[in-house]
């Protein structure tokens, strides 16, 4: 039987599309935390059939823009004293920095020591490189 303890103080990132939980885990470097982190993959979902969930049992700094970029429909529940005190609905960030690299090998961001910056260019979630306008993959 699957048994994952409840969160006392921390976060529950819910409604992550199935298969995207590990991507969020890796980009946020959650493996570097000293607290408990649980990744639940392919959990049953009423909305999408299956979803991923991440539970972090400590109130740490989370980059909500990174989560929103990978899973714009995810929710982040803030837990204190085993009670949900806030539920954050995410939206696509206008800009992401150093989350993905430009796929254009000739882009200045791949050849100089500068940030990889992408701007949101439409409501569909298309991001383009600030320097060369190549679309993020």
C-alpha positions in Angstrom: 0.0 0.0 0.0 1.2 3.5 -0.9 1.7 5.6 2.2 2.9 9.2 2.0 2.8 11.3 5.2 0.8 14.5 5.2 2.7 17.8 5.0 3.1 19.8 8.3 4.8 22.9 6.8 5.5 23.1 3.1 4.0 22.8 -0.3 1.9 20.4 -2.4 2.3 21.1 -6.1 -0.8 19.6 -7.7 -2.3 19.2 -11.2 1.1 18.7 -12.8 0.6 17.0 -16.2 1.7 13.4 -16.1 5.4 13.0 -16.8 6.3 16.6 -16.0 6.9 16.1 -12.2 10.5 14.9 -12.6 11.2 17.9 -14.9 10.1 20.3 -12.2 12.0 18.3 -9.6 15.2 18.6 -11.6 15.0 22.2 -12.7 14.1 23.4 -9.1 17.0 21.2 -7.8 14.7 19.6 -5.2 17.2 16.8 -4.8 19.5 19.3 -3.0 16.9 20.0 -0.2 17.5 18.3 3.2 13.7 17.9 3.8 11.3 15.2 2.6 10.3 15.5 -1.0 7.8 13.1 -2.5 7.0 12.8 -6.2 3.8 11.0 -7.1 3.6 10.1 -10.8 0.5 9.0 -12.7 -1.9 9.7 -9.8 -5.6 9.4 -10.7 -7.2 12.7 -11.6 -10.8 13.6 -12.2 -9.8 16.4 -14.7 -7.0 14.8 -16.7 -7.2 11.1 -16.0 -3.6 11.1 -14.6 -1.4 13.8 -13.0 1.9 14.2 -11.1 2.1 15.6 -7.6 5.1 16.9 -5.7 5.1 17.3 -1.9 7.8 19.3 -0.1 7.8 19.1 3.7 9.4 22.4 4.3 8.7 26.1 3.5 11.5 26.8 1.0 11.9 29.4 -1.7 10.1 28.1 -4.8 10.4 29.7 -8.2 6.7 29.7 -9.2 7.6 31.0 -12.7 9.5 27.8 -13.4 6.6 25.7 -12.3 4.2 27.8 -14.3 6.4 27.5 -17.4 6.4 23.7 -17.2 2.9 23.2 -15.9 0.8 26.4 -16.3 -2.3 24.7 -14.9 -0.6 23.4 -11.8 -1.6 24.7 -8.4 0.7 25.3 -5.4 -0.9 24.7 -2.0 0.9 26.3 0.9 0.7 24.2 4.1 1.3 25.5 7.6 0.6 23.5 10.8 -0.9 20.8 8.6 -3.6 23.2 7.2 -3.7 24.7 3.7 -3.4 28.4 4.2 -3.1 29.4 0.5 -3.7 28.0 -2.9 -1.8 29.6 -5.8 -3.1 29.3 -9.3 -0.3 29.8 -11.7 -0.2 31.7 -15.0 2.5 31.8 -17.7 5.3 34.1 -16.7 6.1 37.0 -19.1 9.8 36.1 -19.0 11.9 33.1 -17.9 15.6 33.3 -17.2 18.0 30.4 -17.2 15.3 27.8 -17.3 15.9 26.5 -20.8 18.8 27.2 -23.3 18.3 28.7 -26.7 18.2 25.9 -29.3 20.0 28.2 -31.8 23.8 27.2 -31.6 24.8 30.6 -33.1 22.8 32.6 -30.5 24.9 34.9 -28.4 23.5 33.3 -25.2 25.2 30.1 -26.2 28.5 31.7 -27.0 28.9 34.3 -24.2 28.5 34.2 -20.5 25.1 35.8 -20.4 21.7 34.7 -19.1 19.3 32.7 -21.3 16.2 34.8 -21.4 13.0 34.0 -23.1 9.9 36.2 -23.5 6.3 35.0 -23.7 5.1 36.1 -27.2 1.5 34.9 -27.3 -1.3 33.5 -25.2 -0.6 29.9 -26.4 2.6 29.8 -24.4 5.2 30.4 -27.1 8.5 31.7 -25.7 11.2 33.2 -27.9 14.8 34.0 -27.1 15.4 37.6 -26.2 18.5 37.8 -28.4 17.7 35.9 -31.5 14.0 35.3 -31.3 14.3 31.5 -31.7 11.4 29.6 -30.2 12.1 27.6 -27.0 11.6 23.9 -27.4 
